[in-house]
């Protein structure tokens, strides 16, 4: 839905997600070596195979990736380096959007 995509685009920019992640056809960005999220909704696992790709686990991963995989790149190079803080509304929007990417 357009409103959700607009909110997530704003989050990808303001929270610097685009500096590592790309969603082809929706958002430009990304660097070699970081996950391409274009079809993340169709994957069976997330977090490099550590978690099943369910609504709850995706929310858990986005909320605090360091609790799932201590010291991972998303936590160190993203959340810590850029002082990323997400609200519950941010997390809900990101999860809904990522789940739609089949």
KOLGU-4560 file (N, C-alpha, C; in nm, 3 decimals, padded with zeros to 5 digits):
<recs>
<n_xx: 00.084 n_yy: -00.118 n_zz: 00.000 ca_xx: 00.000 ca_yy: 00.000 ca_zz: 00.000 c_xx: 00.088 c_yy: 00.123 c_zz: 00.000 mol: A seq: 1 type: UNK>
<n_xx: 00.051 n_yy: 00.228 n_zz: -00.070 ca_xx: 00.135 ca_yy: 00.347 ca_zz: -00.087 c_xx: 00.176 c_yy: 00.416 c_zz: 00.043 mol: A seq: 2 type: UNK>
<n_xx: 00.084 n_yy: 00.426 n_zz: 00.141 ca_xx: 00.118 ca_yy: 00.494 ca_zz: 00.267 c_xx: 00.226 c_yy: 00.418 c_zz: 00.342 mol: A seq: 3 type: UNK>
<n_xx: 00.217 n_yy: 00.285 n_zz: 00.343 ca_xx: 00.317 ca_yy: 00.203 ca_zz: 00.411 c_xx: 00.453 c_yy: 00.216 c_zz: 00.342 mol: A seq: 4 type: UNK>
<n_xx: 00.454 n_yy: 00.210 n_zz: 00.211 ca_xx: 00.579 ca_yy: 00.223 ca_zz: 00.136 c_xx: 00.641 c_yy: 00.360 c_zz: 00.161 mol: A seq: 5 type: UNK>
<n_xx: 00.559 n_yy: 00.464 n_zz: 00.164 ca_xx: 00.610 ca_yy: 00.599 ca_zz: 00.191 c_xx: 00.672 c_yy: 00.608 c_zz: 00.330 mol: A seq: 6 type: UNK>
<n_xx: 00.604 n_yy: 00.549 n_zz: 00.430 ca_xx: 00.658 ca_yy: 00.551 ca_zz: 00.568 c_xx: 00.790 c_yy: 00.476 c_zz: 00.575 mol: A seq: 7 type: UNK>
<n_xx: 00.796 n_yy: 00.360 n_zz: 00.510 ca_xx: 00.919 ca_yy: 00.280 ca_zz: 00.515 c_xx: 01.032 c_yy: 00.348 c_zz: 00.437 mol: A seq: 8 type: UNK>
<n_xx: 01.001 n_yy: 00.412 n_zz: 00.327 ca_xx: 01.104 ca_yy: 00.489 ca_zz: 00.255 c_xx: 01.164 c_yy: 00.595 c_zz: 00.346 mol: A seq: 9 type: UNK>
<n_xx: 01.077 n_yy: 00.665 n_zz: 00.418 ca_xx: 01.123 ca_yy: 00.768 ca_zz: 00.511 c_xx: 01.210 c_yy: 00.706 c_zz: 00.621 mol: A seq: 10 type: UNK>
<n_xx: 01.169 n_yy: 00.590 n_zz: 00.673 ca_xx: 01.249 ca_yy: 00.522 ca_zz: 00.775 c_xx: 01.383 c_yy: 00.477 c_zz: 00.720 mol: A seq: 11 type: UNK>
<n_xx: 01.383 n_yy: 00.421 n_zz: 00.599 ca_xx: 01.508 ca_yy: 00.375 ca_zz: 00.538 c_xx: 01.606 c_yy: 00.491 c_zz: 00.524 mol: A seq: 12 type: UNK>
<n_xx: 01.556 n_yy: 00.611 n_zz: 00.497 ca_xx: 01.644 ca_yy: 00.727 ca_zz: 00.485 c_xx: 01.683 c_yy: 00.781 c_zz: 00.622 mol: A seq: 13 type: UNK>
<n_xx: 01.585 n_yy: 00.807 n_zz: 00.708 ca_xx: 01.615 ca_yy: 00.871 ca_zz: 00.836 c_xx: 01.694 c_yy: 00.780 c_zz: 00.930 mol: A seq: 14 type: UNK>
<n_xx: 01.676 n_yy: 00.651 n_zz: 00.920 ca_xx: 01.746 ca_yy: 00.556 ca_zz: 01.007 c_xx: 01.869 c_yy: 00.496 c_zz: 00.939 mol: A seq: 15 type: UNK>
<n_xx: 01.900 n_yy: 00.542 n_zz: 00.820 ca_xx: 02.018 ca_yy: 00.503 ca_zz: 00.741 c_xx: 02.019 c_yy: 00.356 c_zz: 00.697 mol: A seq: 16 type: UNK>
<n_xx: 01.904 n_yy: 00.291 n_zz: 00.694 ca_xx: 01.898 ca_yy: 00.151 ca_zz: 00.649 c_xx: 01.949 c_yy: 00.136 c_zz: 00.506 mol: A seq: 17 type: UNK>
<n_xx: 01.919 n_yy: 00.238 n_zz: 00.424 ca_xx: 01.957 ca_yy: 00.234 ca_zz: 00.283 c_xx: 02.108 c_yy: 00.229 c_zz: 00.261 mol: A seq: 18 type: UNK>
<n_xx: 02.186 n_yy: 00.265 n_zz: 00.361 ca_xx: 02.331 ca_yy: 00.262 ca_zz: 00.343 c_xx: 02.385 c_yy: 00.120 c_zz: 00.331 mol: A seq: 19 type: UNK>
<n_xx: 02.308 n_yy: 00.022 n_zz: 00.378 ca_xx: 02.347 ca_yy: -00.118 ca_zz: 00.365 c_xx: 02.248 c_yy: -00.200 c_zz: 00.284 mol: A seq: 20 type: UNK>
<n_xx: 02.119 n_yy: -00.176 n_zz: 00.304 ca_xx: 02.015 ca_yy: -00.258 ca_zz: 00.242 c_xx: 01.959 c_yy: -00.193 c_zz: 00.117 mol: A seq: 21 type: UNK>
<n_xx: 01.917 n_yy: -00.277 n_zz: 00.024 ca_xx: 01.849 ca_yy: -00.232 ca_zz: -00.097 c_xx: 01.722 c_yy: -00.314 c_zz: -00.113 mol: A seq: 22 type: UNK>
<n_xx: 01.620 n_yy: -00.250 n_zz: -00.169 ca_xx: 01.498 ca_yy: -00.318 ca_zz: -00.208 c_xx: 01.477 c_yy: -00.277 c_zz: -00.354 mol: A seq: 23 type: UNK>
<n_xx: 01.518 n_yy: -00.365 n_zz: -00.444 ca_xx: 01.511 ca_yy: -00.333 ca_zz: -00.587 c_xx: 01.368 c_yy: -00.303 c_zz: -00.630 mol: A seq: 24 type: UNK>
<n_xx: 01.353 n_yy: -00.196 n_zz: -00.706 ca_xx: 01.222 ca_yy: -00.154 ca_zz: -00.753 c_xx: 01.151 c_yy: -00.061 c_zz: -00.656 mol: A seq: 25 type: UNK>
<n_xx: 01.200 n_yy: -00.052 n_zz: -00.534 ca_xx: 01.138 ca_yy: 00.036 ca_zz: -00.434 c_xx: 01.235 c_yy: 00.141 c_zz: -00.384 mol: A seq: 26 type: UNK>
<n_xx: 01.356 n_yy: 00.099 n_zz: -00.348 ca_xx: 01.453 ca_yy: 00.191 ca_zz: -00.290 c_xx: 01.591 c_yy: 00.160 c_zz: -00.343 mol: A seq: 27 type: UNK>
<n_xx: 01.667 n_yy: 00.265 n_zz: -00.366 ca_xx: 01.804 ca_yy: 00.249 ca_zz: -00.411 c_xx: 01.892 c_yy: 00.252 c_zz: -00.287 mol: A seq: 28 type: UNK>
<n_xx: 02.001 n_yy: 00.180 n_zz: -00.291 ca_xx: 02.095 ca_yy: 00.182 ca_zz: -00.179 c_xx: 02.173 c_yy: 00.055 c_zz: -00.175 mol: A seq: 29 type: UNK>
<n_xx: 02.234 n_yy: 00.030 n_zz: -00.063 ca_xx: 02.301 ca_yy: -00.096 ca_zz: -00.041 c_xx: 02.447 c_yy: -00.096 c_zz: -00.078 mol: A seq: 30 type: UNK>
<n_xx: 02.517 n_yy: -00.186 n_zz: -00.018 ca_xx: 02.659 ca_yy: -00.205 ca_zz: -00.041 c_xx: 02.683 c_yy: -00.354 c_zz: -00.060 mol: A seq: 31 type: UNK>
<n_xx: 02.788 n_yy: -00.387 n_zz: -00.128 ca_xx: 02.823 ca_yy: -00.528 ca_zz: -00.145 c_xx: 02.842 c_yy: -00.592 c_zz: -00.008 mol: A seq: 32 type: UNK>
<n_xx: 02.792 n_yy: -00.711 n_zz: 00.009 ca_xx: 02.812 ca_yy: -00.783 ca_zz: 00.134 c_xx: 02.702 c_yy: -00.769 c_zz: 00.236 mol: A seq: 33 type: UNK>
<n_xx: 02.607 n_yy: -00.681 n_zz: 00.210 ca_xx: 02.495 ca_yy: -00.664 ca_zz: 00.302 c_xx: 02.369 c_yy: -00.723 c_zz: 00.240 mol: A seq: 34 type: UNK>
<n_xx: 02.277 n_yy: -00.770 n_zz: 00.319 ca_xx: 02.159 ca_yy: -00.837 ca_zz: 00.263 c_xx: 02.073 c_yy: -00.747 c_zz: 00.174 mol: A seq: 35 type: UNK>
<n_xx: 02.042 n_yy: -00.799 n_zz: 00.055 ca_xx: 01.945 ca_yy: -00.741 ca_zz: -00.037 c_xx: 01.809 c_yy: -00.787 c_zz: 00.016 mol: A seq: 36 type: UNK>
<n_xx: 01.721 n_yy: -00.695 n_zz: 00.045 ca_xx: 01.593 ca_yy: -00.728 ca_zz: 00.105 c_xx: 01.479 c_yy: -00.740 c_zz: 00.004 mol: A seq: 37 type: UNK>
<n_xx: 01.513 n_yy: -00.739 n_zz: -00.125 ca_xx: 01.411 ca_yy: -00.738 ca_zz: -00.229 c_xx: 01.305 c_yy: -00.846 c_zz: -00.213 mol: A seq: 38 type: UNK>
<n_xx: 01.344 n_yy: -00.967 n_zz: -00.182 ca_xx: 01.250 ca_yy: -01.078 ca_zz: -00.168 c_xx: 01.251 c_yy: -01.139 c_zz: -00.028 mol: A seq: 39 type: UNK>
<n_xx: 01.280 n_yy: -01.059 n_zz: 00.073 ca_xx: 01.293 ca_yy: -01.111 ca_zz: 00.209 c_xx: 01.165 c_yy: -01.178 c_zz: 00.258 mol: A seq: 40 type: UNK>
<n_xx: 01.050 n_yy: -01.135 n_zz: 00.212 ca_xx: 00.923 ca_yy: -01.193 ca_zz: 00.256 c_xx: 00.905 c_yy: -01.338 c_zz: 00.214 mol: A seq: 41 type: UNK>
<n_xx: 00.979 n_yy: -01.381 n_zz: 00.111 ca_xx: 00.967 ca_yy: -01.519 ca_zz: 00.065 c_xx: 01.075 c_yy: -01.611 c_zz: 00.122 mol: A seq: 42 type: UNK>
<n_xx: 01.166 n_yy: -01.557 n_zz: 00.200 ca_xx: 01.271 ca_yy: -01.639 ca_zz: 00.261 c_xx: 01.216 c_yy: -01.719 c_zz: 00.379 mol: A seq: 43 type: UNK>
<n_xx: 01.276 n_yy: -01.834 n_zz: 00.404 ca_xx: 01.232 ca_yy: -01.915 ca_zz: 00.517 c_xx: 01.303 c_yy: -01.874 c_zz: 00.646 mol: A seq: 44 type: UNK>
<n_xx: 01.422 n_yy: -01.814 n_zz: 00.633 ca_xx: 01.496 ca_yy: -01.771 ca_zz: 00.751 c_xx: 01.544 c_yy: -01.627 c_zz: 00.732 mol: A seq: 45 type: UNK>
<n_xx: 01.581 n_yy: -01.565 n_zz: 00.843 ca_xx: 01.641 ca_yy: -01.431 ca_zz: 00.844 c_xx: 01.761 c_yy: -01.434 c_zz: 00.937 mol: A seq: 46 type: UNK>
<n_xx: 01.834 n_yy: -01.322 n_zz: 00.941 ca_xx: 01.950 ca_yy: -01.310 ca_zz: 01.030 c_xx: 02.053 c_yy: -01.419 c_zz: 01.000 mol: A seq: 47 type: UNK>
<n_xx: 02.083 n_yy: -01.433 n_zz: 00.871 ca_xx: 02.181 ca_yy: -01.533 ca_zz: 00.825 c_xx: 02.145 c_yy: -01.674 c_zz: 00.871 mol: A seq: 48 type: UNK>
<n_xx: 02.016 n_yy: -01.706 n_zz: 00.866 ca_xx: 01.971 ca_yy: -01.841 ca_zz: 00.898 c_xx: 01.948 c_yy: -01.869 c_zz: 01.045 mol: A seq: 49 type: UNK>
<n_xx: 01.964 n_yy: -01.770 n_zz: 01.130 ca_xx: 01.950 ca_yy: -01.791 ca_zz: 01.275 c_xx: 01.803 c_yy: -01.800 c_zz: 01.318 mol: A seq: 50 type: UNK>
<n_xx: 01.715 n_yy: -01.725 n_zz: 01.251 ca_xx: 01.574 ca_yy: -01.720 ca_zz: 01.290 c_xx: 01.484 c_yy: -01.765 c_zz: 01.176 mol: A seq: 51 type: UNK>
<n_xx: 01.373 n_yy: -01.828 n_zz: 01.212 ca_xx: 01.268 ca_yy: -01.855 ca_zz: 01.113 c_xx: 01.208 c_yy: -01.721 c_zz: 01.072 mol: A seq: 52 type: UNK>
<n_xx: 01.168 n_yy: -01.710 n_zz: 00.947 ca_xx: 01.111 ca_yy: -01.585 ca_zz: 00.898 c_xx: 00.961 c_yy: -01.581 c_zz: 00.929 mol: A seq: 53 type: UNK>
<n_xx: 00.932 n_yy: -01.547 n_zz: 01.055 ca_xx: 00.794 ca_yy: -01.529 ca_zz: 01.099 c_xx: 00.775 c_yy: -01.384 c_zz: 01.140 mol: A seq: 54 type: UNK>
<n_xx: 00.650 n_yy: -01.343 n_zz: 01.155 ca_xx: 00.619 ca_yy: -01.207 ca_zz: 01.197 c_xx: 00.690 c_yy: -01.174 c_zz: 01.329 mol: A seq: 55 type: UNK>
<n_xx: 00.679 n_yy: -01.265 n_zz: 01.425 ca_xx: 00.737 ca_yy: -01.241 ca_zz: 01.558 c_xx: 00.889 c_yy: -01.234 c_zz: 01.554 mol: A seq: 56 type: UNK>
<n_xx: 00.951 n_yy: -01.325 n_zz: 01.480 ca_xx: 01.098 ca_yy: -01.327 ca_zz: 01.475 c_xx: 01.153 c_yy: -01.208 c_zz: 01.396 mol: A seq: 57 type: UNK>
<n_xx: 01.083 n_yy: -01.167 n_zz: 01.292 ca_xx: 01.127 ca_yy: -01.049 ca_zz: 01.217 c_xx: 01.120 c_yy: -00.925 c_zz: 01.306 mol: A seq: 58 type: UNK>
<n_xx: 01.012 n_yy: -00.912 n_zz: 01.381 ca_xx: 01.000 ca_yy: -00.800 ca_zz: 01.475 c_xx: 01.110 c_yy: -00.807 c_zz: 01.581 mol: A seq: 59 type: UNK>
<n_xx: 01.138 n_yy: -00.925 n_zz: 01.631 ca_xx: 01.244 ca_yy: -00.944 ca_zz: 01.732 c_xx: 01.379 c_yy: -00.901 c_zz: 01.674 mol: A seq: 60 type: UNK>
<n_xx: 01.408 n_yy: -00.942 n_zz: 01.552 ca_xx: 01.535 ca_yy: -00.909 ca_zz: 01.488 c_xx: 01.550 c_yy: -00.759 c_zz: 01.467 mol: A seq: 61 type: UNK>
<n_xx: 01.444 n_yy: -00.695 n_zz: 01.418 ca_xx: 01.449 ca_yy: -00.551 ca_zz: 01.392 c_xx: 01.456 c_yy: -00.472 c_zz: 01.523 mol: A seq: 62 type: UNK>
<n_xx: 01.387 n_yy: -00.519 n_zz: 01.625 ca_xx: 01.384 ca_yy: -00.449 ca_zz: 01.754 c_xx: 01.522 c_yy: -00.444 c_zz: 01.818 mol: A seq: 63 type: UNK>
<n_xx: 01.592 n_yy: -00.557 n_zz: 01.822 ca_xx: 01.724 ca_yy: -00.559 ca_zz: 01.884 c_xx: 01.807 c_yy: -00.674 c_zz: 01.828 mol: A seq: 64 type: UNK>
<n_xx: 01.871 n_yy: -00.651 n_zz: 01.713 ca_xx: 01.949 ca_yy: -00.759 ca_zz: 01.652 c_xx: 02.063 c_yy: -00.810 c_zz: 01.740 mol: A seq: 65 type: UNK>
<n_xx: 02.111 n_yy: -00.726 n_zz: 01.831 ca_xx: 02.221 ca_yy: -00.768 ca_zz: 01.917 c_xx: 02.180 c_yy: -00.877 c_zz: 02.016 mol: A seq: 66 type: UNK>
<n_xx: 02.054 n_yy: -00.883 n_zz: 02.053 ca_xx: 02.008 ca_yy: -00.988 ca_zz: 02.143 c_xx: 02.004 c_yy: -01.124 c_zz: 02.072 mol: A seq: 67 type: UNK>
<n_xx: 01.984 n_yy: -01.120 n_zz: 01.940 ca_xx: 01.977 ca_yy: -01.243 ca_zz: 01.861 c_xx: 02.117 c_yy: -01.291 c_zz: 01.823 mol: A seq: 68 type: UNK>
<n_xx: 02.198 n_yy: -01.201 n_zz: 01.771 ca_xx: 02.334 ca_yy: -01.233 ca_zz: 01.727 c_xx: 02.427 c_yy: -01.124 c_zz: 01.778 mol: A seq: 69 type: UNK>
<n_xx: 02.483 n_yy: -01.140 n_zz: 01.898 ca_xx: 02.569 ca_yy: -01.036 ca_zz: 01.956 c_xx: 02.682 c_yy: -00.995 c_zz: 01.861 mol: A seq: 70 type: UNK>
<n_xx: 02.695 n_yy: -00.863 n_zz: 01.845 ca_xx: 02.804 ca_yy: -00.808 ca_zz: 01.764 c_xx: 02.782 c_yy: -00.812 c_zz: 01.615 mol: A seq: 71 type: UNK>
<n_xx: 02.661 n_yy: -00.843 n_zz: 01.567 ca_xx: 02.638 ca_yy: -00.852 ca_zz: 01.422 c_xx: 02.653 c_yy: -00.715 c_zz: 01.355 mol: A seq: 72 type: UNK>
<n_xx: 02.673 n_yy: -00.716 n_zz: 01.223 ca_xx: 02.698 ca_yy: -00.592 ca_zz: 01.148 c_xx: 02.582 c_yy: -00.494 c_zz: 01.157 mol: A seq: 73 type: UNK>
<n_xx: 02.459 n_yy: -00.542 n_zz: 01.152 ca_xx: 02.346 ca_yy: -00.450 ca_zz: 01.157 c_xx: 02.346 c_yy: -00.374 c_zz: 01.289 mol: A seq: 74 type: UNK>
<n_xx: 02.380 n_yy: -00.442 n_zz: 01.397 ca_xx: 02.385 ca_yy: -00.378 ca_zz: 01.527 c_xx: 02.502 c_yy: -00.280 c_zz: 01.536 mol: A seq: 75 type: UNK>
<n_xx: 02.622 n_yy: -00.328 n_zz: 01.506 ca_xx: 02.743 ca_yy: -00.247 ca_zz: 01.523 c_xx: 02.752 c_yy: -00.133 c_zz: 01.421 mol: A seq: 76 type: UNK>
<n_xx: 02.736 n_yy: -00.167 n_zz: 01.292 ca_xx: 02.753 ca_yy: -00.067 ca_zz: 01.186 c_xx: 02.627 c_yy: 00.016 c_zz: 01.162 mol: A seq: 77 type: UNK>
<n_xx: 02.513 n_yy: -00.033 n_zz: 01.207 ca_xx: 02.388 ca_yy: 00.039 ca_zz: 01.187 c_xx: 02.339 c_yy: 00.105 c_zz: 01.314 mol: A seq: 78 type: UNK>
<n_xx: 02.283 n_yy: 00.023 n_zz: 01.403 ca_xx: 02.219 ca_yy: 00.076 ca_zz: 01.524 c_xx: 02.315 c_yy: 00.157 c_zz: 01.612 mol: A seq: 79 type: UNK>
<n_xx: 02.431 n_yy: 00.101 n_zz: 01.643 ca_xx: 02.525 ca_yy: 00.172 ca_zz: 01.732 c_xx: 02.589 c_yy: 00.292 c_zz: 01.662 mol: A seq: 80 type: UNK>
<n_xx: 02.645 n_yy: 00.268 n_zz: 01.545 ca_xx: 02.718 ca_yy: 00.373 ca_zz: 01.472 c_xx: 02.628 c_yy: 00.492 c_zz: 01.441 mol: A seq: 81 type: UNK>
<n_xx: 02.502 n_yy: 00.467 n_zz: 01.408 ca_xx: 02.410 ca_yy: 00.574 ca_zz: 01.368 c_xx: 02.307 c_yy: 00.608 c_zz: 01.475 mol: A seq: 82 type: UNK>
<n_xx: 02.324 n_yy: 00.554 n_zz: 01.595 ca_xx: 02.235 ca_yy: 00.580 ca_zz: 01.708 c_xx: 02.088 c_yy: 00.561 c_zz: 01.669 mol: A seq: 83 type: UNK>
<n_xx: 02.060 n_yy: 00.447 n_zz: 01.607 ca_xx: 01.926 ca_yy: 00.417 ca_zz: 01.559 c_xx: 01.835 c_yy: 00.375 c_zz: 01.675 mol: A seq: 84 type: UNK>
<n_xx: 01.723 n_yy: 00.443 n_zz: 01.684 ca_xx: 01.619 ca_yy: 00.410 ca_zz: 01.781 c_xx: 01.490 c_yy: 00.393 c_zz: 01.701 mol: A seq: 85 type: UNK>
<n_xx: 01.417 n_yy: 00.285 n_zz: 01.725 ca_xx: 01.293 ca_yy: 00.259 ca_zz: 01.654 c_xx: 01.176 c_yy: 00.257 c_zz: 01.751 mol: A seq: 86 type: UNK>
<n_xx: 01.067 n_yy: 00.320 n_zz: 01.711 ca_xx: 00.945 ca_yy: 00.314 ca_zz: 01.792 c_xx: 00.870 c_yy: 00.185 c_zz: 01.757 mol: A seq: 87 type: UNK>
<n_xx: 00.769 n_yy: 00.153 n_zz: 01.835 ca_xx: 00.686 ca_yy: 00.037 ca_zz: 01.804 c_xx: 00.615 c_yy: 00.056 c_zz: 01.670 mol: A seq: 88 type: UNK>
<n_xx: 00.575 n_yy: 00.179 n_zz: 01.638 ca_xx: 00.513 ca_yy: 00.206 ca_zz: 01.507 c_xx: 00.613 c_yy: 00.185 c_zz: 01.394 mol: A seq: 89 type: UNK>
<n_xx: 00.738 n_yy: 00.227 n_zz: 01.414 ca_xx: 00.843 ca_yy: 00.205 ca_zz: 01.314 c_xx: 00.860 c_yy: 00.056 c_zz: 01.289 mol: A seq: 90 type: UNK>
<n_xx: 00.869 n_yy: -00.021 n_zz: 01.396 ca_xx: 00.890 ca_yy: -00.166 ca_zz: 01.385 c_xx: 00.773 c_yy: -00.232 c_zz: 01.315 mol: A seq: 91 type: UNK>
<n_xx: 00.652 n_yy: -00.193 n_zz: 01.351 ca_xx: 00.532 ca_yy: -00.250 ca_zz: 01.287 c_xx: 00.531 c_yy: -00.221 c_zz: 01.137 mol: A seq: 92 type: UNK>
<n_xx: 00.566 n_yy: -00.099 n_zz: 01.100 ca_xx: 00.569 ca_yy: -00.062 ca_zz: 00.957 c_xx: 00.676 c_yy: -00.140 c_zz: 00.883 mol: A seq: 93 type: UNK>
<n_xx: 00.795 n_yy: -00.149 n_zz: 00.941 ca_xx: 00.904 ca_yy: -00.223 ca_zz: 00.876 c_xx: 00.870 c_yy: -00.370 c_zz: 00.860 mol: A seq: 94 type: UNK>
<n_xx: 00.814 n_yy: -00.431 n_zz: 00.963 ca_xx: 00.777 ca_yy: -00.573 ca_zz: 00.956 c_xx: 00.671 c_yy: -00.594 c_zz: 00.848 mol: A seq: 95 type: UNK>
<n_xx: 00.566 n_yy: -00.512 n_zz: 00.848 ca_xx: 00.460 ca_yy: -00.527 ca_zz: 00.748 c_xx: 00.515 c_yy: -00.513 c_zz: 00.607 mol: A seq: 96 type: UNK>
<n_xx: 00.600 n_yy: -00.415 n_zz: 00.588 ca_xx: 00.660 ca_yy: -00.392 ca_zz: 00.457 c_xx: 00.748 c_yy: -00.509 c_zz: 00.414 mol: A seq: 97 type: UNK>
<n_xx: 00.838 n_yy: -00.551 n_zz: 00.502 ca_xx: 00.931 ca_yy: -00.659 ca_zz: 00.468 c_xx: 00.857 c_yy: -00.790 c_zz: 00.442 mol: A seq: 98 type: UNK>
<n_xx: 00.751 n_yy: -00.816 n_zz: 00.518 ca_xx: 00.671 ca_yy: -00.936 ca_zz: 00.495 c_xx: 00.603 c_yy: -00.934 c_zz: 00.358 mol: A seq: 99 type: UNK>
<n_xx: 00.578 n_yy: -00.815 n_zz: 00.306 ca_xx: 00.511 ca_yy: -00.804 ca_zz: 00.174 c_xx: 00.605 c_yy: -00.827 c_zz: 00.058 mol: A seq: 100 type: UNK>
<n_xx: 00.734 n_yy: -00.829 n_zz: 00.083 ca_xx: 00.833 ca_yy: -00.843 ca_zz: -00.025 c_xx: 00.853 c_yy: -00.988 c_zz: -00.063 mol: A seq: 101 type: UNK>
<n_xx: 00.770 n_yy: -01.035 n_zz: -00.151 ca_xx: 00.778 ca_yy: -01.175 ca_zz: -00.195 c_xx: 00.853 c_yy: -01.180 c_zz: -00.326 mol: A seq: 102 type: UNK>
</recs>
